[in-house]
């Protein structure tokens, strides 16, 4: 009995901390989105989607993704894999892409 109580207590504590962290992150993102950029005075957005007959453009926190409607499966897989990558690998990928664009 005592072991079950400890497990239940630990689970409830972990769940409570998870909820508090998510509320904190949501509040920070709302505050970030309500601020304005000092240079251009445009309101910042977390994500935006623009669609036309040829392609769909998705902007997530300043990163642009373009999905051609004729080649959906390849681009969708690339976009999803990029979004699911750990931050360290994504940072290395960004460095390589920036070096490639700058030097080549």
C-alpha positions in Angstrom: 0.0 0.0 0.0 2.7 2.5 1.0 4.6 1.9 -2.3 1.4 2.7 -4.3 0.9 5.9 -2.5 4.5 7.0 -3.2 4.2 6.2 -6.9 0.8 8.0 -7.1 2.3 11.0 -5.2 5.3 11.1 -7.5 3.1 10.9 -10.6 0.8 13.7 -9.4 3.8 15.9 -8.6 5.4 15.3 -12.0 2.0 16.0 -13.7 1.6 19.2 -11.7 5.1 20.4 -12.6 4.5 19.6 -16.3 1.3 21.7 -16.2 3.0 24.6 -14.5 5.9 24.6 -17.0 3.5 24.5 -20.0 1.5 27.4 -18.6 4.8 29.4 -18.0 5.9 28.7 -21.6 2.5 29.7 -23.0 2.6 32.9 -21.0 6.1 33.7 -22.3 5.1 33.0 -25.9 2.0 35.3 -25.5 4.2 38.1 -24.1 6.7 37.5 -27.0 3.9 37.7 -29.6 2.4 40.9 -28.1 5.7 42.8 -28.3 6.7 44.7 -31.4 9.9 44.6 -33.2 11.9 47.7 -32.4 13.4 48.1 -35.9 10.3 47.6 -38.2 7.4 47.9 -35.7 5.7 44.8 -37.2 4.0 42.5 -34.8 5.8 39.3 -34.3 4.0 36.0 -35.1 4.8 32.5 -34.1 3.5 30.8 -37.2 1.8 31.8 -40.5 0.6 29.9 -43.5 0.1 31.3 -47.0 -1.4 29.1 -49.7 -1.8 29.6 -53.5 -2.5 27.3 -56.4 1.2 26.2 -56.8 2.6 25.9 -53.3 2.1 26.4 -49.5 4.5 28.6 -47.6 4.8 28.0 -43.8 6.8 30.4 -41.6 7.5 29.1 -38.1 9.5 31.4 -35.8 11.3 33.1 -38.7 12.1 29.9 -40.6 10.4 29.5 -44.0 9.2 26.2 -45.4 7.8 25.9 -48.9 5.7 22.8 -49.9 5.2 22.4 -53.6 1.7 20.8 -54.1 3.1 18.6 -57.0 5.7 17.0 -54.7 3.9 16.9 -51.4 5.3 13.7 -49.8 9.0 14.6 -50.1 8.7 18.2 -48.9 6.3 17.3 -46.1 8.7 14.6 -44.8 11.7 17.1 -45.0 9.7 19.7 -43.0 8.5 17.3 -40.4 12.0 15.8 -39.9 13.4 19.3 -39.6 10.9 20.3 -36.9 11.4 17.1 -35.0 15.2 17.4 -34.9 16.9 18.1 -31.6 18.0 21.7 -31.2 21.7 20.9 -31.4 21.4 19.1 -34.7 19.1 21.8 -36.0 21.7 24.5 -35.0 24.5 22.5 -36.8 22.2 22.2 -39.9 21.6 25.9 -39.9 25.4 26.6 -39.7 26.1 24.3 -42.6 23.3 25.8 -44.7 24.5 29.4 -43.9 28.1 28.5 -44.8 26.9 26.8 -48.0 24.9 29.9 -49.0 27.8 32.3 -48.0 30.8 30.6 -49.6 29.4 28.6 -52.5 
